[in-house]
Amino acid sequence: MFVMSELGDRIKQGRENAGRMSQDALAHAIGVSRAAVAQWESKKDNNTKPSIENLVKIAESLELNIEWLITGNGSMQKGSAAD
């Protein structure tokens, strides 16, 4: 099980690593509202989390290692040597 604030931190870190992508740009890329992305990243609303489908879309859109996105383990970037 993962702590939502940590997942939110990883989503934000992934966005920032992807050329400082905005919440709006990520939302558009994965087909959700900007408010949904903001809720996932928020430390105040730990009850809101992305679905598995949206986690996969986030990882693909930001070229992130899905294991890192979900658990914080492994390398951040998809396809790096530590995968």
C-alpha positions in Angstrom: 0.0 0.0 0.0 1.3 3.5 -0.8 0.8 6.8 1.1 -1.1 9.1 -1.1 0.9 12.3 -0.3 4.0 10.4 -1.4 2.3 9.4 -4.7 1.2 12.9 -5.2 4.8 14.1 -4.6 6.0 11.6 -7.3 3.3 12.8 -9.8 4.4 16.4 -9.2 8.1 15.5 -9.4 7.4 13.6 -12.7 5.6 16.6 -14.2 8.4 18.9 -13.2 11.0 16.6 -14.6 9.1 16.5 -17.9 10.0 20.0 -18.8 7.9 21.6 -16.0 4.7 20.2 -17.5 1.6 22.0 -16.0 -1.2 20.2 -14.2 -3.4 21.3 -17.1 -1.1 19.8 -19.7 -0.9 16.4 -17.8 -4.7 16.4 -17.4 -5.2 17.0 -21.1 -2.6 14.2 -22.0 -4.4 11.6 -19.9 -8.0 12.7 -20.3 -8.9 14.0 -16.9 -9.6 17.4 -15.4 -6.9 19.7 -14.0 -8.7 19.5 -10.7 -8.2 15.8 -10.6 -4.5 16.1 -11.0 -4.4 18.9 -8.4 -6.3 16.6 -5.9 -3.9 13.7 -6.6 -0.9 16.0 -5.8 -2.6 17.7 -2.8 -1.3 16.8 0.7 -4.7 18.0 2.0 -6.9 15.5 0.2 -5.4 12.0 0.8 -8.7 10.2 -0.2 -8.4 11.0 -3.8 -6.1 8.8 -5.9 -5.8 8.0 -9.6 -7.1 4.7 -10.9 -4.7 2.1 -12.1 -5.6 3.0 -15.7 -4.7 6.7 -14.9 -1.5 5.7 -13.2 -0.5 3.8 -16.4 -1.4 6.9 -18.5 0.6 9.2 -16.2 3.6 6.9 -16.4 3.4 6.7 -20.1 2.8 10.5 -20.6 5.7 11.4 -18.3 7.9 8.5 -19.4 8.1 7.3 -15.8 8.9 3.8 -14.5 5.4 2.6 -13.2 7.0 0.9 -10.2 8.7 4.1 -9.2 5.4 6.0 -9.6 3.4 3.6 -7.5 5.9 2.6 -4.9 8.8 5.0 -5.0 11.2 2.0 -5.7 13.5 1.8 -8.7 14.5 4.5 -11.0 12.3 7.4 -11.9 12.7 7.3 -15.6 11.3 4.5 -17.8 14.0 2.4 -19.5 16.9 3.6 -17.3 19.6 1.1 -16.2 18.1 0.6 -12.8 14.8 -0.7 -14.1 
